[in-house]
Amino acid sequence: MLSYPDPTISVVMSVYNAEQTLADSINSIINQTYQNFEFIIIDDGSTDTSLEIITSFSMKDDRIHLIINERNLGVAASLNKGIKVARGKFIARMDADDISLPKRFESQISFLENHTEVGVLGTAINEKLLSHRGESRVRSFEQNNDQIQWRLLFRCALFHPTVMARRHLFNENLYNPDYLVAQDYDLWTRLAPITEFANLPTPLLDLHIHQTSSSIIHKSLQKSNSTKIQEGYMATYLGEDYFNKKGLETIRKEPSNVAGLVLNLYHSFIEYHKPIDQDKKYIRSDAALLIFNNARNGKNPFCWILILKALTMEPKLIMRGVRASKKWLGAHKKAFKS
């Protein structure tokens, strides 16, 4: 197929030794119902037949542009290469072991054209566990911007290979090549102050989880990178000096400190974003649950104050609070007697 002179979408995919799944992944893009795109594929120093597979597709479809890394540079650096040469109005992410469903681009383009305030759009997924006989389940994140930005304080809230984003956002915000994993999480927290997010509730991608997935291989690094990213993002609400004396990793060692942190984040977040009632109710309920669950496991004698605060924020927790309070008081009788 001939390439479009002015593609609306630039699909960017980094490939490293993905010969078993690559052809299906490429075909899922080629067969989209929305066809005005260019497909930038970066071979990141593959040592299997991935390069040959990409080349065979590029000879049949002029929309495919191949970039070859002479050595393995990693996902972030490879994606940055693709983004820098992209011509589309939108950047669409894709991974070499996943499948985009036929109407993915059509659905995302329609949403973004009708919601110009949204700069980054993800979707729900069909998560397929390849180690469990193809077991599949639908997974989704929060749909609205304020809910997503709240969730980003505690974990990533978009499925990376589902994302379509406005290209201009990448002019001064590329992936950080220092992050071997969680590079997407880092990017979203840096984009959060300058754009809005959304997630479509319909699964538009089959995401395959297997034992060679980077999040599994580098589980410890994923955790440490995420902590670093969360601390930086939390500081945008709490102030740059908030973690000077006690870092997030240290705070997490005592549940009552985590409960106090969440309460501070809640007040700062609500004051900054001033969300609509629906989103405010969701955020208040979620914050209350986080405060409650951490405070009831804390060792600080004043944890009960945080528990009461959580109960006033979310009355539905009262029955759980009664049970937790009895358990907590029973375990801390000596502290009160002394």
C-alpha positions as CSV (number, residue, x, y, z in Angstrom):
1,M,0.0,0.0,0.0
2,L,1.2,3.5,-0.8
3,S,2.0,5.9,2.0
4,Y,0.0,9.0,2.8
5,P,1.8,12.3,2.2
6,D,0.3,13.7,5.4
7,P,-0.5,10.9,7.8
8,T,-2.8,11.7,10.7
9,I,-1.2,9.0,13.0
10,S,2.4,8.0,13.5
11,V,2.5,4.5,14.9
12,V,5.8,4.0,16.8
13,M,7.0,0.5,17.8
14,S,10.3,-0.7,19.2
15,V,11.2,-4.3,18.4
16,Y,13.8,-6.6,20.1
17,N,13.9,-10.3,19.4
18,A,10.1,-10.6,18.8
19,E,10.0,-13.1,15.9
20,Q,7.3,-15.3,17.4
21,T,4.7,-12.5,17.7
22,L,5.9,-9.7,15.4
23,A,4.0,-10.6,12.2
24,D,0.7,-10.8,14.0
25,S,1.4,-7.5,15.7
26,I,2.3,-5.7,12.5
27,N,-0.8,-7.2,10.7
28,S,-3.0,-5.9,13.5
29,I,-1.9,-2.3,12.6
30,I,-2.0,-2.8,8.9
31,N,-5.6,-4.1,9.2
32,Q,-7.0,-1.1,11.1
33,T,-10.3,0.3,9.9
34,Y,-8.6,3.8,10.0
35,Q,-5.9,3.7,7.4
36,N,-4.3,7.2,7.3
37,F,-1.1,6.4,9.3
38,E,2.6,5.9,9.0
39,F,4.2,2.9,10.8
40,I,7.6,3.6,12.3
41,I,9.3,0.4,13.4
42,I,12.6,0.5,15.2
43,D,14.6,-2.7,15.3
44,D,16.6,-2.4,18.5
45,G,19.6,-4.7,17.6
46,S,17.6,-7.9,17.3
47,T,19.6,-11.1,17.0
48,D,16.7,-13.3,15.7
49,T,14.7,-12.9,12.5
50,S,12.8,-9.8,13.6
51,L,14.6,-7.5,11.1
52,E,13.8,-9.9,8.2
53,I,10.2,-10.0,9.2
54,I,9.9,-6.2,9.3
55,T,11.8,-5.8,6.0
56,S,9.4,-8.2,4.3
57,F,6.4,-6.1,5.4
58,S,8.0,-2.8,4.5
59,M,8.6,-4.0,0.9
60,K,4.8,-4.5,0.6
61,D,3.6,-1.4,2.4
62,D,5.1,2.0,1.9
63,R,3.6,3.2,5.2
64,I,6.2,1.2,7.1
65,H,9.4,3.1,7.9
66,L,12.3,1.0,9.3
67,I,14.9,2.4,11.6
68,I,17.8,0.0,12.5
69,N,19.8,0.4,15.7
70,E,23.3,-1.1,15.3
71,R,23.2,-2.1,19.0
72,N,20.5,-2.5,21.6
73,L,19.6,1.0,23.0
74,G,16.5,0.1,25.0
75,V,12.9,0.9,24.6
76,A,13.0,4.6,25.6
77,A,15.8,5.6,23.3
78,S,14.3,3.6,20.4
79,L,10.9,5.2,20.9
80,N,12.5,8.7,21.0
81,K,14.1,8.0,17.6
82,G,10.8,7.1,16.1
83,I,9.0,10.1,17.7
84,K,11.6,12.6,16.4
85,V,10.9,11.6,12.7
86,A,7.2,11.2,13.1
87,R,5.0,13.4,10.8
88,G,1.5,12.6,12.2
89,K,-0.7,14.8,14.3
90,F,-0.9,11.9,16.8
91,I,1.6,9.4,18.1
92,A,0.2,5.9,18.6
93,R,2.1,3.4,20.7
94,M,2.3,-0.3,19.9
95,D,4.4,-3.2,21.2
96,A,5.7,-6.1,19.2
97,D,4.0,-8.8,21.2
98,D,0.5,-7.2,21.4
99,I,-2.5,-7.1,19.0
100,S,-4.4,-3.9,18.3
101,L,-8.1,-4.6,17.6
102,P,-9.4,-3.4,14.2
103,K,-11.3,-0.3,15.4
104,R,-8.6,0.9,17.9
105,F,-7.4,3.9,15.8
106,E,-10.9,4.8,14.5
107,S,-12.2,4.9,18.1
108,Q,-9.3,6.9,19.5
109,I,-9.2,9.4,16.6
110,S,-12.9,10.0,17.0
111,F,-12.6,10.7,20.8
112,L,-9.5,13.0,20.4
113,E,-11.1,15.0,17.7
114,N,-14.2,15.6,19.9
115,H,-12.2,16.2,23.1
116,T,-9.5,18.7,22.2
117,E,-8.6,19.2,25.9
118,V,-7.3,15.6,26.1
119,G,-3.7,15.1,25.1
120,V,-3.1,11.5,26.1
121,L,-5.7,8.7,25.5
122,G,-5.5,5.1,26.6
123,T,-8.0,2.2,26.4
124,A,-9.0,-0.8,28.3
125,I,-7.3,-4.1,27.4
126,N,-7.8,-7.8,27.1
127,E,-5.0,-9.1,29.2
128,K,-3.9,-12.5,28.0
129,L,-1.7,-14.6,30.3
130,L,0.3,-16.8,27.9
131,S,1.6,-19.0,30.8
132,H,-2.0,-19.9,31.7
133,R,-3.3,-21.6,28.5
134,G,-4.3,-18.3,27.0
135,E,-6.5,-17.2,30.0
136,S,-7.9,-13.7,29.3
137,R,-9.5,-11.0,31.4
138,V,-10.6,-7.4,30.7
139,R,-8.7,-4.7,32.6
140,S,-9.4,-1.0,32.7
141,F,-8.3,2.1,34.5
142,E,-10.1,5.3,35.5
143,Q,-11.6,7.2,32.5
144,N,-11.6,10.8,33.6
145,N,-8.7,13.2,33.8
146,D,-8.8,14.1,37.5
147,Q,-9.3,10.4,38.5
148,I,-6.4,9.4,36.3
149,Q,-4.1,12.1,37.7
150,W,-5.0,11.1,41.2
151,R,-4.3,7.5,40.5
152,L,-0.9,8.4,39.0
153,L,0.2,9.4,42.5
154,F,0.2,5.7,43.4
155,R,0.6,3.7,40.2
156,C,0.6,4.0,36.4
157,A,-2.9,4.6,35.1
158,L,-2.6,4.0,31.4
159,F,-1.7,0.8,29.5
160,H,1.3,2.0,27.5
161,P,0.7,0.2,24.2
162,T,-2.8,1.5,24.0
163,V,-1.8,5.1,24.2
164,M,-2.5,7.7,21.5
165,A,-1.2,11.2,22.2
166,R,-0.9,14.5,20.5
167,R,2.5,14.8,18.9
168,H,3.2,18.4,20.0
169,L,3.4,17.1,23.6
170,F,6.6,15.3,22.8
171,N,8.4,18.5,21.5
172,E,10.0,19.0,24.9
173,N,8.9,15.7,26.6
174,L,10.5,12.5,25.4
175,Y,11.0,9.2,27.2
176,N,13.8,9.2,29.7
177,P,16.4,6.7,28.4
178,D,17.7,6.2,32.0
179,Y,14.6,4.2,32.8
180,L,14.9,0.6,31.6
181,V,11.3,0.0,32.8
182,A,8.5,2.4,33.9
183,Q,9.6,4.9,31.3
184,D,5.9,5.5,30.4
185,Y,4.9,6.1,34.0
186,D,7.7,8.8,34.2
187,L,6.5,10.4,31.0
188,W,2.8,10.6,32.1
189,T,3.7,12.3,35.4
190,R,5.8,14.9,33.5
191,L,2.9,15.5,31.0
192,A,0.3,15.7,33.8
193,P,0.8,19.5,34.5
194,I,0.4,20.4,30.8
195,T,-2.4,18.2,29.4
196,E,-5.4,16.1,30.3
197,F,-5.7,12.3,30.2
198,A,-8.6,9.9,29.4
199,N,-9.1,6.2,29.0
200,L,-11.7,4.5,26.8
201,P,-13.6,1.8,28.7
202,T,-13.7,-0.5,25.6
203,P,-10.9,-3.0,25.3
204,L,-9.1,-2.1,22.0
205,L,-5.9,-4.1,22.5
206,D,-4.9,-7.6,23.4
207,L,-2.0,-7.3,25.8
208,H,0.1,-10.4,26.2
209,I,1.8,-11.2,29.6
210,H,4.6,-13.8,29.5
211,Q,7.6,-14.7,31.5
212,T,9.9,-12.5,29.3
213,S,7.8,-9.4,29.9
214,S,10.1,-6.6,31.1
215,S,7.9,-5.8,34.1
216,I,8.4,-9.4,35.2
217,I,12.1,-9.8,34.4
218,H,12.9,-6.4,36.1
219,K,10.3,-6.5,38.9
220,S,12.6,-5.1,41.5
221,L,13.8,-2.3,39.2
222,Q,10.1,-1.6,38.3
223,K,9.4,-1.1,41.9
224,S,12.3,1.2,42.7
225,N,11.7,3.3,39.5
226,S,8.1,3.6,40.4
227,T,8.9,4.9,43.9
228,K,11.2,7.5,42.4
229,I,8.6,8.6,39.9
230,Q,5.9,8.8,42.6
231,E,8.0,10.8,44.9
232,G,8.7,13.4,42.2
233,Y,5.0,13.6,41.2
234,M,3.8,13.8,44.8
235,A,6.3,16.7,45.4
236,T,4.4,18.7,42.7
237,Y,1.5,18.8,45.1
238,L,3.3,18.8,48.5
239,G,6.3,21.0,47.7
240,E,9.8,20.1,46.6
241,D,11.1,20.0,50.2
242,Y,8.5,17.5,51.5
243,F,10.7,14.5,51.1
244,N,14.0,16.1,52.2
245,K,14.0,14.6,55.7
246,K,12.2,11.4,55.0
247,G,11.9,9.8,51.5
248,L,8.9,7.9,50.2
249,E,10.6,4.6,50.7
250,T,11.2,5.3,54.3
251,I,7.7,6.6,54.8
252,R,6.3,3.4,53.5
253,K,7.9,1.4,56.3
254,E,5.3,2.7,58.8
255,P,1.7,2.5,57.6
256,S,0.5,5.4,59.8
257,N,3.0,7.7,58.0
258,V,1.5,6.5,54.6
259,A,-1.9,7.3,55.9
260,G,-0.8,10.8,56.8
261,L,0.9,11.2,53.4
262,V,-2.3,10.3,51.6
263,L,-4.4,12.7,53.7
264,N,-2.0,15.5,52.8
265,L,-2.1,14.5,49.1
266,Y,-5.8,14.5,49.1
267,H,-6.2,18.0,50.5
268,S,-3.5,19.4,48.1
269,F,-4.9,17.6,45.1
270,I,-8.5,18.7,45.7
271,E,-7.4,22.3,46.2
272,Y,-5.3,22.3,43.0
273,H,-7.7,20.5,40.6
274,K,-11.1,21.5,42.1
275,P,-12.7,18.4,40.5
276,I,-16.4,18.1,39.6
277,D,-18.6,16.4,42.2
278,Q,-18.5,13.0,40.6
279,D,-14.7,12.9,40.5
280,K,-14.3,14.5,43.9
281,K,-16.5,11.8,45.4
282,Y,-14.4,9.1,43.7
283,I,-11.1,10.6,44.9
284,R,-12.4,11.2,48.5
285,S,-13.6,7.6,48.7
286,D,-10.4,6.2,47.3
287,A,-8.3,8.4,49.7
288,A,-10.4,7.4,52.6
289,L,-9.9,3.7,51.9
290,L,-6.1,4.2,51.5
291,I,-5.9,6.1,54.8
292,F,-8.1,3.6,56.6
293,N,-6.2,0.5,55.4
294,N,-2.8,2.0,56.4
295,A,-3.9,3.6,59.7
296,R,-5.4,0.4,61.0
297,N,-2.1,-1.4,60.5
298,G,0.0,1.4,62.0
299,K,1.9,1.3,65.3
300,N,1.5,5.0,66.1
301,P,-0.8,5.5,69.2
302,F,-2.5,8.3,67.2
303,C,-3.6,6.1,64.3
304,W,-7.1,6.1,65.6
305,I,-7.3,9.8,64.7
306,L,-6.5,9.0,61.1
307,I,-9.1,6.1,61.2
308,L,-11.8,8.5,62.3
309,K,-10.8,11.0,59.6
310,A,-11.2,8.2,57.0
311,L,-14.6,7.3,58.4
312,T,-15.8,10.9,58.1
313,M,-14.6,11.0,54.5
314,E,-16.3,7.7,53.6
315,P,-19.1,6.7,55.9
316,K,-19.4,3.3,54.2
317,L,-16.2,2.3,56.0
318,I,-17.9,2.7,59.4
319,M,-18.6,-1.0,59.9
320,R,-15.2,-2.0,58.8
321,G,-13.9,0.8,61.1
322,V,-15.7,-0.6,64.2
323,R,-14.1,-4.0,63.7
324,A,-10.7,-2.5,63.0
325,S,-10.8,-0.2,66.0
326,K,-11.7,-3.0,68.3
327,K,-8.8,-5.1,67.0
328,W,-6.4,-2.1,67.1
329,L,-7.4,-1.1,70.6
330,G,-7.0,-4.6,71.8
331,A,-3.5,-4.8,70.4
332,H,-2.5,-1.4,72.0
333,K,-3.9,-1.6,75.5
334,K,-0.5,-1.5,77.1
335,A,0.3,1.8,75.3
336,F,-2.7,3.5,76.8
337,K,-2.1,2.0,80.3
338,S,1.4,3.4,80.4
